[in-house]
Amino acid sequence: MSTFAKRIRARGFTLVELLVVIAIIAILAGILLPALSKARARAEGIACLNNTRQLLLAWQLYADEHDGRLPYNLGMNGSPASRTNINWVNNVMTWGATPGTLDSDNTNTATITSASLGPYIGSVTSIFSCPSDRTLSDRQREAGWDRRIRSYSMNAMVGNAGAFIIGGVNVNNLGYKQFFKITQIQQPAEIFVFLDEHPDSIDDGYFINKDAPSTSGAAYAGSSVAADEWTDLPASYHNRATAFSFADGHATLHRWLKATTIRPPAPHAANLPIQIPATPADGQADFDWVMGHMSIEN
C-alpha cells in the first residue's frame, strides 16, 4: 500500500471531500432521476394503451356473440334506479364528499365483472385502471385507498344509450349518428370506443360532449345547446395526451394542443361544463378532434 493510501486510510475523509462526494451524487441524481421519471411515464402510457386495446377486444367479442349489437352504454349518474348490469359497467365514480360516505362503486370489482363486458375480460379487472391514475380525495386516502377501480369510459355515441335515445337519435347530439351495431361503423379506424377520462368527470362509463346545433331550437329537457360544450373531459396523464382505442382495434395516444383542455388530475379540478367559443385559439381544435372521432354527422 502506498504512503498516500495509508495516510487516507488513517485519517478518513475530510469535510471538503465529503461535500465533493455529496455534490457529485446530487449531480448524478439530477441527471438520472428525470430520465427514470420519463421512462416510467412512457411505460405507463404503453400499459394504458394496452388496457384500451384489451377493452376493445372484449367489446368486439360481445358484438360477435350478440349478432353485431354493441354493448349498452347508459348514462347512470342519476338515481340509483338507473343502475343495471346490462350496461358495459355498472358503477358511478365519486369522491365520497358526503360526510360518512365512501361509495363502494369506487372499489367494488363486481360492478365490472357482473356487467355485460364481464364475461369477456376473464376477470382481469386491472385493465379498467390506467396505471397513471392515482387520483383520490382526501377522505379516500385517509381510508387507506390507493386508487379507484376504473379510469376508462366509452364513447357515448357507440352502443344503446337507453333513455337518451329518441327516434334512434341521441338527444345529447341530435346532429350525429348513434351506432347500435358494429356494421354501422363504416370508418372504424376513425371512431374511438374507449378513452381514459379525467378523474373528476368520469362518474359513469358514458363519455359525452355536446356539439352546438347548426340551427337554433335543438333542445332536450327544455334547454338548448347554445355552444360547443365539454360535458366530460379526457384525461391527460401521458404527457398532455390521452389513450384512445378505435373500433378497428388500434389504439393511440392523442396529444392535446390547447392548455384549456388539460386540467389537473384532482377532485373538483375539471370545472365542467365548459362552453367553447368558436375560435381555434380558445380550444376549439381539441374539441373538434374529439367530436370528429365520436361519430359522423347525420
C-alpha positions in Angstrom: 0.0 0.0 0.0 1.4 3.4 -0.9 2.2 6.1 1.7 -0.7 8.3 0.3 -3.2 5.5 0.6 -2.1 4.7 4.2 -2.5 8.4 5.1 -6.0 8.5 3.6 -6.9 5.3 5.4 -5.6 6.6 8.7 -7.4 10.0 8.7 -10.6 9.2 6.7 -12.4 11.8 4.6 -12.2 15.5 5.3 -15.3 17.6 5.4 -14.4 19.1 2.0 -14.0 15.7 0.5 -17.4 14.6 1.8 -19.0 17.7 0.4 -17.5 17.0 -3.0 -18.8 13.4 -2.9 -22.3 14.6 -1.9 -22.2 17.2 -4.7 -21.3 14.5 -7.3 -24.1 12.3 -6.1 -26.6 15.2 -6.3 -25.4 16.0 -9.9 -25.8 12.4 -10.9 -29.2 12.2 -9.3 -30.3 15.4 -11.1 -29.2 13.8 -14.4 -30.7 10.3 -13.8 -34.0 10.9 -12.0 -35.7 12.9 -14.8 -34.7 10.2 -17.3 -36.1 7.5 -14.9 -39.3 9.5 -14.5 -39.7 9.8 -18.2 -39.1 6.1 -18.7 -41.7 5.3 -16.1 -44.2 7.7 -17.7 -43.6 6.1 -21.1 -44.1 2.6 -19.6 -47.4 3.7 -18.0 -48.5 5.2 -21.3 -47.8 1.9 -23.1 -49.7 0.0 -20.4 -52.6 2.3 -20.7 -52.8 1.8 -24.4 -52.7 -2.0 -23.9 -55.6 -1.7 -21.5 -57.7 0.2 -24.0 -56.9 -2.5 -26.6 -58.0 -5.2 -24.2 -61.2 -3.4 -23.5 -61.8 -3.0 -27.3 -61.2 -6.7 -27.8 -63.9 -7.5 -25.1 -66.2 -5.0 -26.8 -65.7 -6.8 -30.2 -66.3 -10.2 -28.7 -69.5 -9.0 -27.1 -70.7 -7.8 -30.6 -69.7 -11.1 -32.2 -71.9 -13.0 -29.7 -74.8 -10.6 -30.0 -75.4 -10.5 -33.8 -73.3 -7.4 -34.1 -75.2 -5.4 -31.5 -72.9 -3.3 -29.3 -72.9 -3.3 -25.5 -75.3 -0.9 -23.7 -73.7 2.4 -22.9 -76.1 4.1 -20.5 -75.7 7.4 -18.6 -76.1 6.2 -15.0 -75.1 9.2 -12.8 -78.6 10.0 -11.8 -80.8 8.0 -9.4 -79.7 4.6 -8.1 -82.6 3.1 -10.0 -80.7 3.7 -13.3 -78.0 1.2 -12.3 -78.1 -2.1 -14.3 -75.8 -4.9 -15.2 -76.9 -4.8 -18.8 -74.6 -1.8 -19.1 -70.9 -2.4 -20.0 -70.0 -1.3 -16.5 -72.3 -0.7 -13.5 -70.6 1.8 -11.4 -70.5 5.6 -10.8 -67.3 7.0 -9.5 -67.4 9.6 -6.7 -65.2 11.5 -4.3 -67.1 10.5 -1.2 -67.8 14.1 -0.4 -70.8 13.4 1.8 -69.7 13.0 5.5 -69.6 9.4 6.5 -69.8 8.0 3.0 -67.2 6.1 0.9 -69.1 4.8 -2.1 -68.4 1.2 -2.8 -68.8 1.8 -6.5 -65.2 3.1 -6.4 -63.8 -0.2 -5.2 -66.3 -3.0 -5.8 -65.0 -5.0 -8.7 -68.3 -6.8 -9.0 -69.6 -3.7 -10.7 -67.3 -4.6 -13.5 -67.3 -8.4 -13.6 -71.1 -8.7 -13.3 -71.8 -6.1 -16.0 -72.1 -7.0 -19.7 -68.4 -7.0 -20.6 -67.5 -9.1 -17.5 -67.6 -12.5 -19.3 -65.2 -11.2 -22.0 -62.4 -9.9 -19.7 -61.5 -13.1 -17.9 -62.0 -11.4 -14.5 -58.9 -9.3 -15.2 -60.3 -6.1 -13.7 -56.9 -4.4 -13.7 -57.4 -3.5 -17.4 -60.0 -1.0 -16.3 -57.5 1.2 -14.4 -54.8 3.4 -16.0 -51.5 2.9 -14.1 -51.1 6.7 -14.1 -54.5 7.3 -12.5 -53.8 7.5 -8.7 -56.2 10.4 -8.0 -58.2 10.2 -4.8 -60.0 12.6 -2.5 -58.5 13.3 0.9 -61.2 11.2 2.6 -60.4 8.2 0.3 -56.7 8.5 1.1 -57.4 8.6 4.8 -59.4 5.4 4.4 -56.3 3.7 3.0 -57.3 3.5 -0.6 -54.5 3.5 -3.3 -56.7 4.0 -6.4 -60.3 3.7 -7.7 -61.1 0.7 -10.0 -61.9 2.4 -13.3 -60.1 5.1 -15.4 -61.9 4.4 -18.7 -65.2 5.4 -20.3 -66.9 4.6 -23.5 -67.8 6.9 -26.4 -71.5 7.9 -25.7 -72.3 7.7 -29.5 -71.4 4.0 -29.5 -74.0 1.5 -28.2 -77.6 1.9 -27.0 -77.8 4.9 -24.7 -81.2 4.0 -23.3 -83.3 6.9 -22.3 -81.1 9.3 -24.2 -82.2 7.7 -27.5 -85.4 9.1 -29.0 -86.3 8.0 -32.5 -82.9 6.4 -33.0 -81.1 9.7 -32.2 -79.0 10.6 -29.2 -80.7 13.7 -27.7 -77.3 15.0 -26.5 -76.1 15.3 -30.1 -79.0 15.5 -32.4 -76.9 16.1 -35.5 -74.8 12.9 -35.1 -75.3 9.3 -35.8 -75.7 6.8 -32.9 -74.0 3.4 -33.6 -76.1 0.5 -32.4 -74.4 -2.3 -34.4 -70.8 -2.8 -35.3 -71.6 -2.9 -39.0 -72.9 0.7 -38.8 -69.5 2.0 -38.1 -68.3 2.4 -41.7 -65.0 4.0 -40.9 -63.9 2.1 -37.8 -60.4 3.4 -37.8 -61.8 6.9 -37.2 -64.3 6.2 -34.4 -63.0 5.8 -30.9 -64.7 3.5 -28.4 -62.7 3.8 -25.2 -60.6 6.5 -23.6 -59.1 7.4 -20.3 -61.3 10.1 -18.9 -60.4 12.9 -16.5 -60.9 11.6 -12.9 -63.2 14.5 -12.0 -65.7 13.9 -14.8 -65.5 10.1 -15.1 -68.5 9.3 -12.8 -70.3 6.7 -15.0 -68.9 5.0 -18.1 -70.7 7.3 -20.6 -68.4 9.9 -22.2 -70.4 12.6 -23.8 -69.7 16.0 -25.2 -72.3 18.3 -26.9 -71.9 19.9 -30.2 -74.0 23.0 -30.8 -76.6 22.5 -33.4 -76.3 24.5 -36.7 -79.8 25.8 -36.2 -81.5 27.1 -33.0 -84.2 25.1 -31.3 -82.5 21.7 -30.8 -83.4 21.0 -27.2 -83.6 18.3 -24.6 -85.4 18.6 -21.3 -86.2 22.3 -22.0 -82.6 23.5 -22.6 -80.9 24.0 -25.9 -77.2 23.5 -26.5 -76.1 27.1 -27.2 -72.4 26.5 -27.7 -70.0 23.6 -28.1 -69.5 22.2 -24.6 -67.1 19.9 -22.9 -69.5 17.9 -20.8 -66.9 15.3 -20.0 -63.2 15.8 -20.3 -60.4 13.5 -21.5 -57.6 12.7 -19.1 -54.1 14.0 -19.9 -51.9 11.7 -17.8 -49.5 10.8 -20.6 -47.5 14.0 -21.3 -50.6 16.0 -22.2 -52.1 13.0 -24.1 -55.0 10.6 -23.8 -55.2 6.9 -24.7 -57.9 6.1 -27.2 -58.8 2.7 -28.7 -60.7 2.7 -32.0 -63.4 0.4 -33.5 -61.0 -1.2 -35.9 -58.8 -2.5 -33.0 -55.9 0.0 -33.0 -55.0 2.3 -30.1 -53.1 5.5 -29.9 -52.1 8.4 -27.6 -53.5 11.7 -28.8 -51.8 14.8 -27.5 -53.8 18.0 -26.9 -52.9 21.3 -28.5 -54.6 23.7 -26.0 -53.8 24.2 -22.4 -57.5 24.8 -21.7 -58.1 21.1 -22.5 -55.7 20.0 -19.8 -57.0 20.2 -16.2 -55.1 18.9 -13.1 -56.0 15.3 -12.2 -57.6 16.2 -8.9 -61.1 16.3 -7.3 -63.2 19.2 -8.5 -60.5 20.4 -10.9 -62.4 20.0 -14.2 -64.9 22.8 -13.6 -67.4 21.3 -16.1 -69.3 22.0 -18.2 -67.0 24.2 -20.3 -68.5 26.2 -23.2 -66.1 26.8 -26.0 -66.2 30.0 -28.1 -65.9 29.1 -31.8 -62.3 30.2 -32.3 -59.2 27.9 -32.6 -57.4 30.0 -30.0 -59.9 29.0 -27.4 -59.6 25.3 -27.6 -61.9 24.5 -30.5 -59.3 22.4 -32.2 -59.2 19.8 -29.4 -63.0 19.7 -29.1 -63.4 19.3 -32.8 -61.0 16.4 -32.9 -63.0 14.6 -30.2 -66.3 15.3 -31.9 -64.9 14.2 -35.3 -63.9 10.9 -33.8 -67.0 10.3 -31.7 -69.4 9.9 -34.6 -70.3 11.2 -38.1 -72.9 13.9 -38.8 -76.4 12.8 -39.9 
